[in-house]
Amino acid sequence: MSKNSYYVTTPIYYVNDVPHIGHAYSTIIADMLARYKRLSGYDVLFLTGTDEHGQKVEKAARERGRTPQQHCDLMVGPFKDLWEKLDISYDDFIRTTQERHIMVVQAIFQKLFDRGDIYKGFYEGWYCIHEETFYPESQLAEGCCPECGRPVEWLREESYYFRSSKYQDQLLQYIKDNPGFIKPDFRRNEVVSFIEGGVQDISVSRTTFKWGIPVPFDPDHVIYVWFDALINYLTGVGFLQDEEKTAKFWPADIHIIGKDIVRFHCVIWPMMLLSLGLPLPKQVLAHGFWMLGGAKMSKSTGVVVDPNRLIEEFGADSVRYFLLREIAVGLDGEFTQDALIRRLNGDLANDLGNLIHRTVAMMMKYFDGDIPEAGGLGPLEVSLKEEALGLQQVVDESINKTDIREALVQVWRVIGRANKYIDEAAPWALAREGQSEKLKTVMRTLLETIRVIAVLISPVMPETAEKIWDQLGQANFTSVTIEDSKRWDMLAPGTSVKKAAPLFPRIELKIGES
Ligand code: ME8
């Protein structure tokens, strides 16, 4: 029987500059979901990539004395490097300048034109080059772009239009019938009010610059960068290239995006799909922004945190954990290095690190590392075992609600419980009193709990999970599945734990640093 499929995407990032923590955040959420679903036996397609067309990229290239293509080829590097450093397990990396994508975009444009959903007209209005968007006069902020505050230009150009207005009622009905489509709920309400306010046909071609995919039947026009970019999600599943793959992975299970691009993903994209007669994605999850000193972190303002520096200093897993644990997915969060260090010292070094360190040290001391069999479980052991074996279900429920933070809170609840169990069971007293059978049971209970925890943190902290696996003396980490977190007494007989350097050394907090 074929496995269940799961298709998860990130936004494709503009190559006008290098990635910052905000981009890393979207990608880490997607990676965590991809890893969790793989662990749960799904056949996963995880797509990320870069958005390389449009006036903004053309301008960035010109300013650096490069051709747009040279610029894109250079700027893809920092994204791929960062994803490697962050252990991002993407299956495919799409670039919108690839032939496969150009073919799909042109074919879709033609198809929508042929069925009368794209038509030719004129566009005039206030345009912000930076945001690649026209704004109605009423939306301007003191005559400037409402998004980035830059001056806007009055543009009049011949343009092709997409008949979005035609799909307004159908989309509204879909959103109402599928409450899980747009998450969080408050974003869905915003989208519903926006659509109810009336959706205009949108301009989907430009003649004022060249860096884009040409309209197949009118090469003076290049296709609007957002029309081009959204289609990446179809190119990535082999649309018009590989029927079997498309049938398997479309519709997407989840598009991870930031709150800034909700309208594109929850209004325009579904309308394009309705026009194509394709099913809509099952879910669009809009996360909040990471802020720095109260301002949105953004490439164009230079208010950024370089993830490379954080990874070098604190390690990829700490950064991944912090970003997923610190804020609930839909909300904004202020990024400070102090907060990261507090999580590292508290949750990682004190709670998780200590649990493993203490357990391994006692194993060395009492059993030379050899993993013992458990005898009969007492009430404390039964209670910890129940909590550990019940954890997967709670984590699963949280993840399926895309409440990743809650999933982590639940794992840390059991870590806390296990630390408390050490104090309650007092293995040192058992050793002193020569109660060796009871001591074996206590140590085995701790080791099994740690094993369960290692499985369940692996989507968030893959490197740490593997190190823990190794310290438990277990092999074949890559063949671990979610089932291993639901079973007890899985540590292979005759294996021994290994002593290793602490997983998370404590970091000194320098006052005033952020
Ligand atoms: O919008 N906090 O690309 P982009 C959290 N190419 N997330 C942030 C962030 C912040 N401060 N800043 C950016 C584009 N992001 C288009 C997308 S998709 C078909 C085309 C994240 O390079 C967030 O996910 O500007 C946001 O949606 C994405 O980066 C935008 O990246």
Residues whose N, C-alpha, C, O or C-beta is under 5 A from the ligand:
A	BS01	ME8	P11 I12 Y13 Y14 G22 H23 Y25 S26 D51 A229 L230 I257 G258 I261 G288 F289 W290 K296 M297 S298
